[in-house]
């Protein structure tokens, strides 16, 4: 089945049945088998993509390796690479409406929200375009003993980068990995999630149009157990950047040991939102609701644990629940929709199961808690109280619009509750006391802390986790470290 032409202003190359994958600058379907792609708003098939496995990954990695060794991309000046990346960002902005419609169709996210993600993805390319000619080593003073010895360092691209992205933010996650990898001079193989590969394929096309040479960016489709695993363990891949569950992250670590790949892992989260008694509730309440309900809670950094000072607990719970009840669920194409569906029946069953288990453990449902309709995978925004930290709804990543709320009485208790997790991806603190906010920010064990905001930073600020939320950082200059090696050079001056 071909992709509906109404989803974008033009077909992808190879847009016959099925959509093709990108290998060495060509659109091809090396696998006779296909993987269906669904509209989660209806459960209907909207496309089919090649079900790539080890053979497709081998071809893509070989193409990336050739392009790297021949210097097609890394051999360009940083300024020239930056100009291409800037052009890629421009092309994404030019096609933002079409990309947003396609992202919405495949992911279920309302179109307006999908477009904001497209613009964030374009910003990644513009940001790292500016870094491409600023990747420098340093000279080193080796001391006064022998002035005939000179030392300096070089920063060099690591080689072939394997990039594995999740289904919940396909285009923005692809951009977060591709933009710094390309700025560093790497050649890449991108493996998007089998549920949401379509905008990543279109991005591959736009990068070719921007001037990225053939073989430098390859896009392989297929299920994670085959294509993703083959990429993670491939002996000719030098670094892997993976975003997804902690469980799969552990498998990536094991697969990488064969040739001791560099790794960057953005994994699960169970992020705390802490609201103090002096917080401006006019912003804290909608902020807490947005932190957990945006994209139907299918966000690694979603604020799924809400800790509220006992003096404002009832007001905050009531306010967040009211926002949840007022949200209109609908297909991404519905301009009145505030919230889209979950990605699949599997995810719907997972979220429903967690809520049912929480209720059995003693949690009370304030609002939501059930599926909406019998077509598509819609689930109500859900607020739970009477929870404690031993419950699975408060300890495990649900990846749905489910919020557990607990009261606290003082700062030490709030910090202890927030840090009582095996994860440490994101967090936020809501208070009008600046000294308190920054003091708590230093105490929270998380890679990102928002003060009176939960989701912010974009391309400029590093994002990543402590503990089981992963290794390394994405966005900001720190992201370049995933794709660079440091070489020391010591020279005897004759």
C-alpha positions in Angstrom: 0.0 0.0 0.0 1.4 3.4 -0.9 1.6 6.4 1.4 -1.5 8.7 0.9 -0.5 11.6 -1.3 -2.6 13.9 0.9 -0.1 13.4 3.7 2.5 15.4 2.0 2.9 17.8 -1.0 4.8 15.2 -3.0 5.7 11.5 -2.8 8.9 10.2 -1.4 11.3 8.8 -4.0 10.4 5.1 -4.3 7.0 6.0 -3.0 5.4 3.1 -4.9 4.4 0.1 -2.9 6.2 0.0 -0.5 8.0 3.2 0.5 11.8 2.6 0.0 14.7 3.0 2.4 17.7 5.2 1.7 21.1 3.4 1.1 24.1 5.1 -0.5 22.0 7.9 -2.0 19.5 5.6 -3.6 16.0 4.6 -2.7 15.6 0.9 -2.7 13.7 -2.0 -1.1 16.3 -4.7 -0.6 13.8 -6.8 1.4 10.8 -8.4 -0.1 9.1 -8.4 3.4 7.4 -5.2 4.6 6.4 -3.7 7.9 3.0 -2.0 8.0 2.7 1.6 9.3 -0.5 2.5 11.1 -2.6 5.6 11.9 -3.1 5.3 15.6 -6.2 7.4 15.4 -8.0 4.7 13.5 -5.8 1.6 13.7 -5.7 1.5 9.8 -2.6 0.8 7.7 -1.4 4.0 6.0 1.9 2.7 4.5 4.3 -0.2 4.2 8.1 0.1 4.5 10.8 -2.5 3.9 11.4 -4.9 6.8 15.1 -4.5 6.7 17.4 -6.8 8.7 21.1 -7.7 8.8 21.5 -7.6 5.0 20.1 -4.1 4.7 22.1 -2.9 7.7 25.3 -4.4 6.1 24.6 -2.4 2.9 23.9 0.8 4.7 27.0 0.5 7.0 29.2 -0.3 4.0 27.9 2.8 2.2 28.5 4.9 5.3 32.0 3.5 5.7 32.9 4.2 2.1 31.7 7.7 2.3 33.7 8.2 5.5 37.0 6.7 4.2 36.7 8.6 0.9 36.2 11.8 2.8 33.1 12.8 1.0 31.8 14.6 4.0 34.5 14.7 6.7 36.9 16.0 4.1 34.9 19.2 3.6 35.7 22.2 5.7 33.6 22.9 8.7 32.2 26.0 7.1 31.1 24.0 4.1 29.5 21.3 6.3 27.8 24.1 8.3 26.3 25.6 5.1 24.8 22.3 4.1 23.3 21.8 7.6 21.8 25.3 7.6 20.3 24.5 4.2 18.8 21.3 5.6 17.2 23.4 8.4 15.8 25.8 5.8 14.3 22.9 3.8 12.6 21.5 6.8 11.1 24.9 7.5 10.0 25.2 3.9 8.2 21.8 4.1 7.1 22.3 7.7 3.4 22.0 7.0 3.8 18.8 5.0 6.2 17.3 7.6 3.8 18.2 10.4 0.8 16.6 8.6 2.8 13.4 8.0 4.1 13.3 11.6 0.6 13.9 12.8 -0.8 11.1 10.6 1.8 8.6 11.8 2.1 9.6 15.4 -1.4 10.9 16.2 -0.1 14.2 17.6 -2.3 17.2 16.8 -1.0 19.0 13.7 -0.2 22.2 15.5 1.9 20.4 18.1 3.5 18.3 15.4 4.5 21.5 13.6 6.2 22.8 16.7 8.3 19.6 16.8 9.2 20.0 13.1 10.4 23.5 13.9 12.4 22.2 16.9 14.0 19.6 14.6 14.9 22.3 12.0 16.5 24.3 14.9 18.8 21.4 15.6 20.3 21.6 12.2 20.7 25.4 12.3 22.3 25.2 15.8 24.8 22.6 14.8 25.5 24.3 11.5 27.1 27.0 13.7 29.2 24.4 15.5 30.6 22.7 12.4 33.5 25.2 11.9 34.2 25.6 15.7 35.4 22.1 16.6 39.0 22.7 17.5 41.7 21.1 19.6 44.0 23.0 21.8 47.7 23.7 22.3 49.3 22.4 25.4 52.2 23.9 27.5 54.3 20.9 28.3 56.4 22.8 30.8 59.7 24.7 30.9 62.0 21.7 31.0 62.3 21.3 27.3 60.9 24.1 25.1 61.7 21.9 22.0 58.6 19.8 22.7 55.2 21.0 21.4 51.9 19.5 22.3 48.5 19.9 20.8 45.2 18.0 20.4 42.9 17.3 17.4 39.2 16.6 17.5 38.3 14.1 14.8 35.0 12.4 13.8 34.7 9.0 15.3 33.6 7.3 12.1 30.3 5.6 11.3 27.5 6.5 13.7 24.5 4.2 14.2 21.5 6.2 15.2 18.4 4.4 16.7 15.4 6.6 17.4 12.1 6.0 19.2 8.5 6.2 18.0 7.3 9.0 20.2 9.1 11.9 18.6 10.5 10.5 15.3 11.6 13.7 13.5 12.9 15.6 16.4 14.9 12.6 17.7 16.4 12.0 14.3 17.4 15.6 14.1 18.9 15.5 17.6 21.2 12.7 16.5 21.9 13.5 12.8 22.7 17.2 13.3 25.6 16.9 15.8 26.9 13.7 14.1 27.1 15.5 10.7 28.5 18.6 12.3 31.3 16.5 13.7 32.0 14.9 10.3 30.6 11.4 10.8 28.8 9.3 8.3 25.5 7.9 9.6 23.0 5.0 9.5 19.6 6.0 10.9 17.2 3.3 12.1 13.8 4.9 12.9 11.3 3.0 15.0 9.1 0.7 13.0 6.0 2.4 14.2 6.9 5.9 12.9 9.5 5.8 10.1 7.9 8.1 7.6 9.2 11.6 8.5 12.7 10.1 9.0 12.6 8.9 5.4 11.5 12.3 4.2 14.3 13.9 6.2 16.8 11.7 4.4 15.5 13.1 1.1 15.8 16.7 2.4 19.4 16.1 3.5 20.3 14.9 0.0 18.7 18.0 -1.5 20.6 20.1 1.0 23.9 18.7 -0.4 24.8 15.9 2.0 26.8 13.5 -0.3 25.5 10.0 -1.1 26.3 7.4 1.5 26.8 9.9 4.3 23.2 9.6 5.6 21.4 6.2 5.2 18.0 5.3 6.5 17.1 1.7 7.2 13.6 0.7 8.1 12.6 -2.5 10.0 11.8 -3.8 13.4 14.2 -3.2 16.3 14.8 -6.9 17.0 16.4 -7.3 13.6 17.5 -4.0 12.0 18.2 -2.2 15.3 20.0 -5.1 16.8 22.1 -5.6 13.7 23.1 -2.0 13.7 24.0 -2.0 17.4 26.3 -5.0 17.1 27.7 -4.3 13.7 31.6 -4.4 13.8 32.0 -1.5 11.4 29.9 0.9 13.4 32.0 3.1 15.7 29.4 4.8 17.9 25.8 4.2 18.6 23.3 6.8 19.9 20.0 5.2 21.1 16.9 6.7 22.6 14.3 4.3 24.1 13.6 2.2 27.0 16.1 1.3 29.7 15.4 -2.4 29.0 16.5 -2.1 25.4 19.3 0.2 26.4 20.8 -2.7 28.4 20.7 -4.8 25.2 22.4 -2.1 23.3 25.2 -2.0 25.9 25.8 -5.8 25.5 25.7 -5.5 21.7 28.3 -2.7 21.7 31.0 -4.7 23.5 32.0 -6.6 20.4 34.1 -3.8 19.1 33.9 -1.5 22.1 31.7 1.1 20.5 31.1 4.5 22.0 27.6 4.8 23.3 25.1 7.5 24.0 21.9 6.4 25.7 18.8 8.4 26.5 16.6 6.0 28.3 13.6 5.9 30.5 12.3 8.4 33.0 9.9 8.9 35.9 10.4 12.6 36.3 9.3 14.5 39.4 7.4 17.8 39.4 7.7 19.6 42.8 5.2 22.4 43.6 5.8 24.4 46.7 3.2 26.3 48.7 4.3 29.7 47.4 4.2 28.7 43.7 2.1 30.8 41.2 -0.6 28.2 40.7 -1.8 30.0 37.6 1.3 28.7 35.9 2.1 25.7 38.1 -1.2 23.9 37.5 -1.2 24.1 33.7 2.5 23.5 33.7 2.1 20.2 35.7 -0.7 19.2 33.4 1.3 19.8 30.3 4.3 18.0 31.7 2.4 14.8 31.9 -0.3 15.0 29.3 1.6 16.4 26.3 1.8 13.9 23.5 -0.5 11.7 25.6 2.3 11.2 28.1 4.5 9.5 25.5 7.6 11.5 26.4 10.7 10.2 28.2 10.9 13.3 30.3 7.2 13.5 31.1 6.5 14.7 34.6 4.6 11.7 35.8 5.2 12.1 39.6 3.8 15.2 41.1 4.7 16.2 44.6 2.7 19.1 46.1 3.0 21.0 49.4 0.2 19.9 51.6 -1.0 23.6 51.9 -2.0 23.6 48.2 -2.4 19.9 47.5 -6.1 19.8 47.0 -6.2 22.9 44.8 -3.4 21.6 42.6 -5.0 18.1 42.3 -8.3 19.6 41.4 -6.8 22.0 38.9 -4.8 19.4 37.0 -7.7 17.0 37.0 -10.0 19.7 35.6 -7.5 20.4 32.8 -7.4 16.7 32.0 -11.2 16.4 31.8 -11.4 19.5 29.6 -8.9 18.1 27.0 -10.5 17.0 23.8 -9.2 13.8 22.4 -9.1 13.3 18.6 -7.2 12.5 15.5 -4.2 14.7 14.8 -6.0 16.1 11.8 -8.8 17.4 14.0 -8.0 21.1 14.6 -10.1 21.0 17.8 -8.1 18.1 19.3 -5.9 18.8 22.4 -4.6 15.2 22.7 -4.1 12.4 20.3 -4.1 8.7 20.7 -1.5 6.3 22.1 0.7 4.8 19.4 -0.7 1.2 19.4 -3.0 -1.3 20.9 0.0 -2.7 22.7 0.7 0.7 24.3 -3.0 1.1 25.2 -3.0 -2.2 26.9 0.2 -1.3 28.8 -1.3 2.0 30.1 -4.6 0.5 31.0 -2.9 -2.3 32.9 -0.8 0.1 34.9 -3.9 2.1 36.0 -5.8 -1.1 36.9 -2.8 -2.3 38.9 -2.5 1.0 40.7 -6.2 0.9 41.7 -5.7 -2.6 43.0 -2.8 -1.3 45.1 -5.0 1.3 46.7 -4.7 4.3 44.4 -7.8 6.5 43.8 -8.7 7.8 40.4 -9.6 11.5 40.5 -10.1 11.8 36.8 -9.7 9.7 33.7 -8.5 6.1 33.9 -10.3 4.5 30.9 -10.1 4.1 27.2 -12.1 6.5 25.0 -14.1 5.0 22.1 -13.5 1.7 20.3 -11.6 3.0 17.3 -8.0 4.1 17.6 -6.0 4.0 20.8 -7.3 6.9 22.9 -6.9 7.0 26.7 -8.2 9.7 29.1 -5.8 12.0 30.9 -5.6 10.3 34.3 -4.8 11.7 37.8 -4.2 9.3 40.7 -4.0 10.1 44.4 -3.5 8.0 47.5 -0.4 6.6 45.9 3.0 5.9 47.5 6.4 5.3 46.2 6.2 1.5 46.4 3.5 1.3 43.7 4.4 0.4 40.2 2.5 3.5 38.9 5.0 5.6 40.9 8.2 3.6 40.1 7.9 2.4 36.5 7.7 4.3 33.3 4.2 4.0 32.0 4.6 6.1 28.8 1.0 7.4 28.9 -1.1 10.3 30.3 -1.1 9.0 33.9 -0.1 11.1 36.8 0.5 10.1 40.4 0.2 12.9 43.0 1.6 12.9 46.6 1.7 15.6 49.3 4.8 16.7 51.2 5.3 18.9 54.2 8.9 20.3 53.9 11.8 20.8 51.6 13.8 17.8 52.7 10.8 15.5 52.2 10.1 16.9 48.8 13.7 16.3 47.7 13.8 12.8 49.1 10.5 11.9 47.3 11.8 13.4 44.0 15.1 11.5 44.2 13.5 8.2 45.2 13.7 6.7 41.8 16.0 4.5 39.7 15.7 7.1 36.9 17.0 10.7 36.7 16.1 12.2 33.3 14.2 15.4 34.0 12.5 17.3 36.8 10.9 20.7 37.6 10.5 22.9 40.6 7.7 25.5 41.0 8.2 28.3 43.5 8.5 32.1 43.6 11.4 31.8 46.0 14.5 32.0 43.8 16.9 30.9 46.5 14.8 27.9 47.3 14.4 27.0 43.6 18.1 27.0 42.9 18.9 25.2 46.1 16.5 22.4 45.3 17.7 22.3 41.7 21.2 21.5 43.0 19.9 18.7 45.1 17.8 16.9 42.5 19.4 13.9 40.9 18.4 14.5 37.3 20.0 15.6 34.1 17.6 18.5 33.6 15.9 20.7 36.1 13.2 23.3 35.1 12.4 26.2 37.4 8.8 27.2 36.9 8.9 25.3 33.5 9.1 21.7 32.7 9.8 21.3 28.9 12.3 23.8 27.6 15.8 24.2 26.3 15.6 23.0 22.7 18.8 22.7 20.7 20.7 24.9 23.1 20.7 23.0 26.3 22.1 19.5 26.9 19.6 16.8 27.7 20.3 13.4 29.2 20.0 11.4 32.4 21.5 10.2 35.6 21.4 6.6 36.8 19.2 4.3 34.7 18.1 7.2 32.4 21.2 6.8 30.4 24.7 7.9 29.4 25.8 11.1 27.5 23.9 14.1 26.4 21.9 15.3 23.4 21.5 18.9 22.2 23.9 21.7 23.2 27.6 21.5 22.6 27.9 18.4 24.8 26.1 16.4 22.1 29.2 16.6 19.9 31.2 14.5 22.3 29.2 11.4 21.2 30.7 11.8 17.7 34.3 13.0 18.3 37.6 11.5 19.3 40.4 13.4 20.8 44.0 12.8 19.5 47.1 14.0 21.3 50.1 15.0 19.2 53.5 15.6 20.8 56.2 16.9 18.5 60.0 17.2 19.0 61.1 20.4 17.4 64.4 19.9 15.7 
